[in-house]
Amino acid sequence: MNHLCTLCQRTTSPSARTSPYPTTNRAQPPRSEASATGQQAENIPASAQQVKQIAKPPGEVNRPHRGGYNLRTTLAWNEEQWAEVQNFVKLIVTEKLNLSKSFTKQQTRDMNDVRQEILLRFPWLSIYSNFWVINDLVRSQLEYEKKRIQRARNAKIAEDLRAQAARAARRAALEAVDLAFSSS
């Protein structure tokens, strides 16, 4: 029996965010006698279970002021849904991909593994054509991790420079004291 994740149901409250992007038009499979008698829906042929795919919006992810779009606003998922998908993507990206490489430089095999794991966990993401949502989430996470690593590297360099300056200042102070004692 196909159970949809409760997170994949969009909120219908008036205060819910709405997407500027068209929502899905899911084709309902024809009601057969099998489903009327309680048998599994897996017996319905794939062609009858077709879902209209959602195309990628124009522009680049996370560049709304440069002709792109904000992924979170575009998808208009509820908070719980967004957090669950985002946390899983973060986990998979940090485990499976090379964080020192950009999205386009990742191994194809590794990217396919990441996409497959995300789709296994969230099968409803297959309504987005050519994995564009998964790709955008992975691309954004890789960019974030790259910046985080660079910030940590810069902080380490700054810390090392401060420690080096402190050692040099202590050395200079000791030399000044030695010079004062030796001249007296």
MORA-V15493 format. One record per residue. N is the residue number from 1. RES is the residue in one small letter. PSI is psi as a letter, one per 20 degrees, with the letter a starting at -180 (NA if undefined). Layout:
N | RES | PSI
N | RES | PSI
This chain:
1 | m | p
2 | n | o
3 | h | p
4 | l | p
5 | c | p
6 | t | h
7 | l | h
8 | c | i
9 | q | p
10 | r | q
11 | t | q
12 | t | j
13 | s | q
14 | p | h
15 | s | i
16 | a | q
17 | r | q
18 | t | q
19 | s | p
20 | p | i
21 | y | q
22 | p | q
23 | t | r
24 | t | q
25 | n | n
26 | r | p
27 | a | p
28 | q | p
29 | p | q
30 | p | q
31 | r | o
32 | s | r
33 | e | h
34 | a | g
35 | s | h
36 | a | h
37 | t | j
38 | g | j
39 | q | r
40 | q | q
41 | a | i
42 | e | i
43 | n | i
44 | i | p
45 | p | q
46 | a | h
47 | s | h
48 | a | i
49 | q | j
50 | q | q
51 | v | p
52 | k | p
53 | q | q
54 | i | p
55 | a | q
56 | k | p
57 | p | q
58 | p | q
59 | g | a
60 | e | q
61 | v | q
62 | n | k
63 | r | l
64 | p | h
65 | h | j
66 | r | k
67 | g | j
68 | g | b
69 | y | q
70 | n | o
71 | l | g
72 | r | g
73 | t | g
74 | t | g
75 | l | h
76 | a | k
77 | w | q
78 | n | r
79 | e | g
80 | e | g
81 | q | g
82 | w | g
83 | a | g
84 | e | g
85 | v | g
86 | q | g
87 | n | h
88 | f | g
89 | v | g
90 | k | g
91 | l | g
92 | i | g
93 | v | g
94 | t | h
95 | e | g
96 | k | h
97 | l | r
98 | n | o
99 | l | i
100 | s | i
101 | k | q
102 | s | r
103 | f | g
104 | t | i
105 | k | i
106 | q | q
107 | q | p
108 | t | g
109 | r | g
110 | d | g
111 | m | g
112 | n | h
113 | d | g
114 | v | g
115 | r | g
116 | q | g
117 | e | g
118 | i | g
119 | l | h
120 | l | h
121 | r | h
122 | f | m
123 | p | h
124 | w | i
125 | l | i
126 | s | i
127 | i | i
128 | y | o
129 | s | q
130 | n | k
131 | f | k
132 | w | h
133 | v | g
134 | i | g
135 | n | g
136 | d | h
137 | l | g
138 | v | g
139 | r | g
140 | s | g
141 | q | g
142 | l | g
143 | e | g
144 | y | g
145 | e | h
146 | k | g
147 | k | h
148 | r | g
149 | i | g
150 | q | g
151 | r | g
152 | a | g
153 | r | g
154 | n | h
155 | a | h
156 | k | g
157 | i | g
158 | a | g
159 | e | g
160 | d | g
161 | l | g
162 | r | g
163 | a | g
164 | q | g
165 | a | h
166 | a | g
167 | r | g
168 | a | h
169 | a | g
170 | r | g
171 | r | g
172 | a | h
173 | a | g
174 | l | h
175 | e | h
176 | a | g
177 | v | g
178 | d | g
179 | l | h
180 | a | g
181 | f | h
182 | s | h
183 | s | i
184 | s | NA
